[in-house]
Amino acid sequence: MPNDPRHLTKSRFKLALECPAKLYYTNKQEYVNKKLNDTFLQALAEGGFQVGELAKLYYPNGQNAEAPDHEECLRITNELLQQENIVIFEAAFRFENLYIRADIVIKEGNTLHLIEVKSKSYDPDTDSITTSKGSISSKWKSYIYDIAFQKYVATKSFPQFNVTAFLCLVDKSKNASIDGLNQMFLLSKSDGRTRVIVRKTENAADLGQKILIELNVDDIVNSILTSKILPDNFYDSFDNRIASYSKHYFNDTKMDAAITGQCKTCEFSATSNDIASGHKSGLHECLTTIAKFQEADFERPLLWDIWYFRKTNEFIQSGRYFMDQISAQDLESRSTKKQVPAGLSRVDRQALQLEKAVSGDHQQFIDTNGLRTEMDKWTFPLHFIDFETTAVAIPFNSGRRPYEPIAFQFSHHQVNKDGTIEHAGEWINTQAGIFPNFEFIRNLKSQLEKDEGTILRYGPYENSILNSIYTQLQNSTEKDKDILMEWIKTVTQSKADSAESWQGNRNMVDLLDLVKRYYYHPSTKGSNSLKDILPAVLNESNYLKEKYAQPIYGQTIGSLNYKKHSWIKLDEEGQVINPYALLPRIIDGYNNDTLDTIAVDDEGEISDGGAAMIAYAKMQFTEMTDKEREMISKALLRYCELDTFAMVMIWEAWTHWCK
């Protein structure tokens, strides 16, 4: 073995389970990797570091085995394991070229309890690791396979010990019983390493009620170790699969992988510009060697780009990768087609996308009659709103639960009946360690209650957040909670699982829903994201291009954050540059789009507004100067203002086209 062996670690094992080919591409400079491997930003986005440190505080006598290199970690671990009973943090285990660091190990005689700490939430009253049929729930598979790999390595390293597996998760059923628990853990980055600065406590009682829960998953893990239930179609045994991953990674050879719809989001996918500059594309190599793509095939519209298409994998398995290999009849769902009030159904929209992509039709589709009918129902002044939110694992205040939605910012544009536009209001919380939701709703109410104008949002999220704040108020002692709750009901509709049922007389209109039913542009490739719809609309609308090429925003159009700003900038080909690409960076050194991809919600999905969420987390969980805080705040305000103004510009274009 070389002096610096290529260890198969927890993270690399997880990567291999996603796709074994990724083991070959990872950590190679020549391959493009769109995933930002920045532990500091990951910690801000997911809260894992802080949860890990909180878990350690529940074991005040634990010993740390952390050291600068693998060999020293192993030496310290082996030395500590000589004790009869001990708690070890970051214990190291190695078997052949498999190497793991266990978050917490509790040794009791000849038993080792491996505890993997995750910032994933778990409600013991409603959640289950397994399905009703006894199989592992899909959202828990990656966590279970992670701890199974750890048990495998630890058992092989110390066969004389009985090893049991646990997951330590965030208990959503528990309330924090002290203020400031969240602020006990600050993040710091120095010498390229992420560290958590922990405020010392006298004893575990200082932490209040325990908000983490330890689940014994040993039976589930044993079922993996002794059977063939890996998460793909190879049906290897667990030890054979590990041996295969280990061998290929150690020898730096590529494993075969199956092409699926998930390949669309492969982080090792390069653009034509990347390839022209000398970089390699892992996805291109897989498609060439496995799916036998020719060079011209990379220009053909791919099946996995069809919006919300549930049969992608079915067709890929039969060797059909391209839109020109299927027909509109192939899109029809097996179930009864969902009825929509008017406009395009899901299948209609897919068929439209398919037709335009295959025929090379680059013209937009707009149902002016349908849009006109919808917009004629609206009452002026129109109010366009957007929220920025987060959900933190460790609550800020006593009485709050883990992962409760936190609304820290909104923007509000108003369009009057005479067509005048203004950035009518905004609100942001930059103070660390407070629960801002009730001040948020008071400020939102004060701005929107002045008239009966129609309120517009983009997507269901604003309605969901206001429903959550309604519940939080219901359980609070706020003096004005009844007034605030009644107002929330006027501008929202209840969620399907709500104990109450309502639909407000000013129930917000969802602009995204109108996009889905009445508007499509081929340049979006099926995306309905505001960040993709806006440039499509701007490039189609000569009216908007002419109007906003002038520096009128922040002059004749009122703005709270811009002065004499022009939104229209053209690239070398005469296309409008996406205004989002021209925004200042919210966090210095990182592209806003990149930050959006690193932020995930509690279910592991990429979050809208991820850059804003990470910026807010940085203001909450790091030490910074007042100047740094002010710079981030200003960037957040400009970012959120564009979200609501983007909605205004889409409305303007539609109104102009519908005349």
Residue, then its C-alpha position, 0 to 999 in steps of 0.5 A: m500500500p502507498n504511504d497515503p492510501r486512497h481510503l474509501t470513507k463515509s462520504r465516498f461510500k455515500l457518493a458511490l451509492e448515488c452513482p459508482a462512476k462518481l467515485y472515479y470523477t471525484n477529487k480530479q481537477e480536470y473534471v468539472n464539479k458543480k457541487l460546492n464542497d465548502t464545509f463552512l457553507q454546508a454548515l451554514a446551510e444545514g446546521g450539521f456542525q452545530v447539531g454535532e456539537l450539541a450532541k457532544l455536550y450531552y456527553p460531558n465526559g467524552q474524550n476527543a480522538e480528533a488529530p491532524d492525520h489518520e494515523e494519529c486518530l487511529r492511535i488515539t482511538n485504539e488507546l482510548l478503547q483500552q478503557e472498560n467504559i468510555v465515550i469517544f468523539e470522532a473515533a477512527f476505525r480502519f479495515e484494509n483501505l476502508y476508513i471512518r470517523a464515528d461521531i460518537v462511540i460509547k464503549e460499555g465493556n465489550t459493546l461499542h455503540l456507534i452513534e451517527v449524528k445528523s441534522k435530519s429531523y425526526d418526529p417519534d409520533t409521526d415518522s418511521i424509518t421503515t415503510s408499512k411493508g418493512s422496507i427502508s423508507s426512501k428518505w432514510k436510505s442514505y442515513i441507514y446505509d451510512i451507519a451500516f457502512q460504519k458498523y461494517v468497518a468498526t466490526k471488521s476492525f474490532p471483531q472482539f466487540n459487539v457493535t450496535a448502530f444508532l442515529c442521533l436526530v433532531d427531535k421535532s416533537k420537543n421544544a427548547s426550554i431555554d433562550g439562546l440555545n442556538q447562539m451557544f454554537l458559532l461557526s468559524k473558518s480559519d486555515g480553510r477549516t470549519r470549526v464550531i466555537v462552543r460556549k462552555t456550560e457547567n453541566a448538561a442541565d444548562l442545555g435545557q430539555k434535550i432536543l435530540i433523539e437517539l434511535n437504535v437502528d441496529d436491526i435495520v442495519n443488520s438486515i442490510l449487512t446480511s441480505k441483498i437490499l442495496p438501493d439499485n438493481f445490482y442486488d449485491s451483498f453489502d460486503n461484495r459491494i463495499a469490496s467492489y467500491s474499495k477496489h475500484y477507488f483504490n486502483d482509480t478505475k471507473m465502475d459501470a453505472a446505470i443511466t437514469g433520470q437522476c443523471k440530469t443533475c450530475e455535478f460532473s456535467a460540463t458546459s460546452n464552454d467548460i469543455a472548450s477551456g480544457h475541462k472534462s465532463g463526467l456525464h458526457e463520458c458516461l453517456t458516450t460509453i454507456a448510452k453510446f451517444q455520438e457527438a451530435d446526440f448532445e445537441r438533441p433535446l433530452l427526455w429528462d428535460i421534460w417538465y415533471f415527467r414521471k416516466t423518464n426512467e421507464f423510457i431510458q431503460s428501454g433505450r430512449y433518451f431523446m424527446d424525438q424518440i417519443s410521441a405526445q401519446d407517451l406522455e399521458s399518465r396512466s391515472t386520470k388526468k388531473q382537472v385544472p380550472a382552465g389553461l394547460s394541464r400538466v400533460d398539455r404543457q409537457a406535449l407543448q414542450l415536446e412539440k416545440a423541442v422536437s420541431g425546433d420551434h423557439q417561439q413562446f406560447i401565451d394564452t392571452n385570452g386565458l390570462r386576460t380572463e384571470m387578470d380582469k378579476w384583480t383589484f388595484p392596487l396590485h401587491f407583489i410580495d416575496f418572503e425569505t425564510t429559513a428553518v434552523a435545527i436548534p431553536f433560537n428561543s424557549g418554547r420554539r421547536p426545531y425546524e420551525p419556519i423563520a421568516f426574516q425578510f419580505s419585499h413588496h411592490q405595488v402597481n396602481k390603477d394608473g400603471t405607476i409602480e413603486h417598491a412600496g415596502e420591505w422588512i428584514n431582521t438582521q439581529a442575531g438570536i431572536f425569533p422574528n416571525f411576529e414582527f414580520i407579520r405585523n409589518l406585512k399586515s401594516q403594509l397590505e391592510k391599507d386597501e383591498g387590492t389583489i396580492l400576488r405571490y410566486g408559488p405556494y410558499e408564501n401561503s404555507i409560511l403564513n399558515s405556519i405563522y398562524t399556528q405559531l401565533q395560536n400557541s403564543t401569548e402575543k397580545d395581538k395574536d387574535i388580530l394577526m390571526e384573523w388578518i392572515k386568514t383574509v389573505t390565505q387559504s388553509k392547508a389541506d392538513s389544517a384543523e380549520s378550513w378557510q379561504g380568505n376574501r383576499n386570498m393571494v393569487d399564485l403567479l406561478d400557477l398562471v405561468k404553468r397554465y398560460y405561458y411557456h417559453p422554450s428557452t426555459k427548458g421546462s423550468n418554471s423558476l422565476k429566475d428562468i421565466l424572467p429572462a425569457v419574458l424580457n427577451e420576448s418583450n420589446y416593450l420591457k427592453e425599451k422601457y428598462a434599458q433606461p435608468i428609470y428604476g430608482q428614479t421615476i419608479g420608486s425603489l428602496n435600494y436602487k438609484k437610476h438603475s437600468w435592468i436591461k443589459l445585452d450580451e454579445e449576441g444581443q440577448v438580455i442578460n438575466p438580471y439575477a446574474l447582475l446582482p451583487r454577491i450576497i456573500d463575498g467570494y461566492n456566486n449567488d447561483t452556486l449558493d442556491t445549489i448548496a442550500v437544502d431543506d429538511e427533505g434534502e431538496i434544493s431550496d429557493g432563495g438558498a443564497a439568502m438563507i445562507a446569508y441569514a445563517k451567516m449573520q446569525f451564527t458567525e462573528m462579524t463586524d457591523k460593516e459586514r452585517e450591513m453589507i450582507s443586509k444591503a445585498l439581501l434587500r436588493y436580492c429580494e427586491l428583484d424577486t418582487f420586481a421580476m413578478v411586476m415585469i412579467w405582469e407588465a409583459w402579459t398586460h402589454w401582450c393581452k391588449 
